[in-house]
């Protein structure tokens, strides 16, 4: 699976301690603007998770460069530029299209709404955690602990859905 990430998704996955496991199971794409937001700005502000994100991305992510400007922009690029999104989200959308990715990882509510409107598949950090638990990347106990680390960072409905999914997964594995 090829997944393009925005800074919000990267940061929350790192804080929950699941970014490395996720990056090891998917083709992980992070653009230079998102890298700057999550790593460079994070380090400048003294956020310790920025160092973890940097280490994981250097080891696991496909390095991407900003495309060279070659005259006119495509209609798709012009449409993306007109969206009321941040630079990192716009870059993520362009990469999703250019790299023919399977999904976008984010937890930014406005961005997720935009993805839904365009029919673009996405994963939230909570959904990615459930996917990892299904792939047995974590024990049920480790998955619950990671979800508790995510809890203060995500919306209540995302937390509840993931909690129920993890409980159902554990029940299936016990029967």
C-alpha positions, 0 to 999 in steps of 0.5 A: 500500500502506498500512503502519502502523509501530511504533518498532522498524521505524522505527528500524531502517529509519532506521539502514539508510538506507531509511526515506525511500525506503520512506515515499515508496512507501507510505501510511505511518501512524505513531501518536502513541505510536510517534512519541513512542517513536521521535522524542521519546524518541530525541531526549531520549536523543541518538540522531541517527537520531531527527532523521532519523525526525522529518524523514522523518515530517513530510514523508512520514507521515500525521499521526495523533492519539490518538482521543478516548475516547468511552465504552465501548471496542469488543471489539477494543480491549479484546482489544488492551489485554489483549495482552502488548505495549507501548503502541506495538505496541498502538497499531499494532494498533489503527491497522492495524484502524481504517485498514484498512492492508495490513500492519504494519512491525516487527521486534519478535519478540514483536509479529511472533508476535502478528501471525502468530497473528492472520493480520495481514500484516507486513513486517520491515525486511529484507523492506521492503528487498527490496521496495524493491530489487524496485521498483528504488528502490535499485541492487543495490549500494545494497541490499547496503550497506543490508542490511549496515547492517541486519545487526547490528540484525536476526536472522540468519535475516532477514539470510540470507533478505534476502541470498538474495533480493537475490542472486536479484534481481540474478541475474534482472536480469543475465540 
